[in-house]
Amino acid sequence: MKTKFSHVHTDNFSVYGVRKIWRRLHREGIPAAHYTAARLMRDLDLQGARRGKKIRTTIRDDG
């Protein structure tokens, strides 16, 4: 299961997150729970793409 899981992630340019990988596995006929997909991503140290910028609320004045 881990090899198929990482294969799905790399086939999609390593941008898929838990939800999209979980749905792709179901389309391919591999039954897996959403929580299992999240656990496997943590175990394999995989992350989906994060969109947007980090919000910076304070700009410190060094002077």
C-alpha positions in Angstrom: 0.0 0.0 0.0 2.8 2.4 0.8 4.4 2.0 -2.6 1.1 2.6 -4.4 0.5 5.6 -2.2 3.9 7.2 -2.8 3.5 6.4 -6.6 0.2 8.4 -6.7 1.9 11.3 -4.9 4.9 11.5 -7.3 2.8 10.9 -10.4 1.0 14.2 -9.6 4.1 16.3 -9.2 4.0 15.9 -5.4 1.2 18.5 -5.1 -1.6 16.2 -4.0 -2.8 16.4 -0.4 -4.7 13.8 1.6 -8.1 14.4 0.1 -7.0 14.1 -3.5 -4.8 11.1 -2.9 -7.7 9.4 -1.0 -10.1 10.1 -3.9 -7.5 8.8 -6.5 -7.1 5.6 -4.6 -10.8 5.0 -4.5 -11.1 5.7 -8.3 -8.4 3.1 -8.9 -10.3 0.6 -6.8 -8.1 0.6 -3.7 -10.3 1.0 -0.6 -8.7 3.1 2.1 -10.0 5.3 4.8 -9.3 9.1 4.8 -7.5 8.7 8.1 -5.3 6.0 6.7 -4.3 8.3 3.9 -3.4 11.0 6.4 -1.4 8.5 8.5 0.5 7.2 5.5 1.4 10.7 4.4 2.8 11.4 7.8 4.7 8.1 7.9 6.2 8.7 4.4 6.9 12.4 5.2 4.8 13.6 2.2 3.1 16.9 2.0 0.8 18.5 -0.5 1.4 21.9 -2.1 0.6 24.9 0.1 -1.0 27.8 -1.7 -0.7 31.4 -0.8 1.7 33.5 1.2 2.4 33.4 4.9 0.7 36.3 6.6 3.1 38.6 8.4 1.3 40.7 10.9 4.2 42.6 12.6 7.3 44.2 11.0 9.8 44.9 13.8 11.8 48.1 13.8 15.3 47.4 14.8 16.1 51.0 15.5 
